[in-house]
Structure formats: C-alpha cells, structure tokens
Amino acid sequence: MPHANGLPTVVALATGGTIAGQGSAGKATNYRPGQIDVNTLLQLAAPDFDLANLRGEQVCNVNSDDITSEHWTELARAINRLAADPDIDGFVVTHGTDTLEETAYFLNLTVKTDKPVIITGAMRPATATSADGPMNLRQSIALAGNPLARGKGVLVVFSDGIFGGRDVRKISTIQTDAFSANDFGCMGYMVDGVPHIFNAPVKPHTLATEFDVEGLSTLPSVAVAYFAVDADPAVLRFHVDRGARGLVIAGAGAGCYSTPWNNAIVELEETGIPVVRASRIGAGLITHDDFYRGNLIDGSDLPPQKAAVLLRLALTRTSSRTEIQRMFDTY
C-alpha cells in the first residue's frame, strides 16, 4: 500500500463473512459470504488511503458460522506477532456477524497488546443497495489508528457505535444497527472518523488476563445445552459421552431448568465435568439458588455463547470448579 507520511499504520485481518459477500445486485439476502478478498474490501472503504497506511492479511474467507477455534487461535497469534512491530499502530478484523461477538470476546481475553484491535462486519453484502460494510470498515480503520482506542481491549465498531468486546451482542437478524451491549450501553460513537468515547471496560482484558494461546492450536470441547419446556435431560449425558469437557446450560430466567435436568446434572458430578449456569434471556445476572446442585459455576451476566468461550479458555488452565468460578467472577 502507498505510504502516507504522518498517518498511522493499520493492519486489516480478514476472515470473510457478509462484509465480503456477493449476491444478486441490490439484494440484501440470499448471497454467498466470504467472496471478496481483503485488499478489495480496503479499496471499497478507503480508496484514497486518507485514514491510515493500510496492510491487509487474509486469515480465512468463510461464513462466520464456519469459524472454528483453530481460526481463533490463528487470529490471536497473528495479532500478537504483528503487535511486536513498533511501526504498526492498530488492527481491524473483518468478520461475519453471526459469531462476531464470540470472536470479539475470545480476542479480548487472549491478545497480548494494548494497541487497538477493532472488529467489524456488515449486515448487507457488498453487492446490496446501501451496503453497510464500507462505512463500518472505514470507521474501524479510523478508530484503530486513534490513540483514544489504545488500552481499552478489543472493540467492535458497527453502525456508528463503539462496543466493548466482552459485552457486545448481536440483537437483530436484519437491521444494520444489529449490535448492542444491552444493560451496559455502548462505549461511544464514531462521527466522521472521530471517536467519541464515554465509557471504558472495568473487567480485565488483553495484557491483564491469564490466558495464552501461543502453545494452542485448538480449544477444549464445550457443549451448550438449551433448556425449554419438556427438554430431554438425556442431551446432557449425550454431550459428555461425545467428549465435551464442559457444559453450558442456556437456562430459562436466571439460569433455571427443570427437576429432571437438575437430577441429571447431579449424576454428572462424578465425571468432574464443570457445568455453567447461563441464561437464554439476554440481560441480567445468574443468581444463586440452593435448588440447583452439581459441579456448578454461575455464569455471571455472560450469555451462553460467551460463557462457552470463557469455559473453553478456563479448561486450558484448570479443571477446578473453584478456579473456574473465580475466572467467571473476574472476566
């Protein structure tokens, strides 16, 4: 990329998703994600190179539903490696929206730099009318090169909003403002490439965590079991028999489930499998209740998909229920 004196250097790491998708001209649905390469995305978002000196790396080019823990560890290691270069000021990760919040939380816990790491994507493919990807990417590049974003953990930029990687959640299947932090609100806004930041994360992240992916290529298997009326508790034993080293319950209310599920979890206690109580609700905390028994961990305010991310990382360090509970209380 051409050099522009006085501008920050930002590396864009592309993984695919809708932002790189192509379909029928003008249509916002029924498209193929992960079709456009990283350099084309950068040309669409910043054709005049007026925001930063840009470098692109194609990590993968897939639908985000096909993202795996191998992609996660590869991405975190790439950022850690590049962050050692003093000439690089920040990073942007382009990603599909379906699992963007999980990748954001994983990177928030594992990248070892205080340089800005911004994740973005799109709800409309590049070939749609009013595609939102170029603006989201342009704003992300601007934030990645801005010192205000340094030391605030992994951030998500979407539809003018700035969100923390721990708290961000996808809240719509079709709207372009598809992300929110629910109870905690966004951290700020992007306006014409300028960040306006009003909040900062209080939970430890990046350099302050105990997780290290340098020696990892994948993560321990964890299953998420969704509770609903008349849900069969046999699914819990099924997951364990299939090799899950931990379970996350997407419970009703404050992580609640039926008596048969409670009994099945007690029976699993002999296996040492940690079971995290989370909620399908989307807001609020998991509260203690003496009715629930077994090798249980309270999932705090994390939704099931993010509780699974933390549990997988926790299992790379320990199998102690007490220690894993400490991690959920901490992160």
Summary of the structure (lengths in Angstrom):
residues: 331
radius of gyration: 20.2
end to end distance: 38.0
largest distance: 65.9
contacts: 1174
relative contact order: 0.12
helix: 31%
strand: 22%
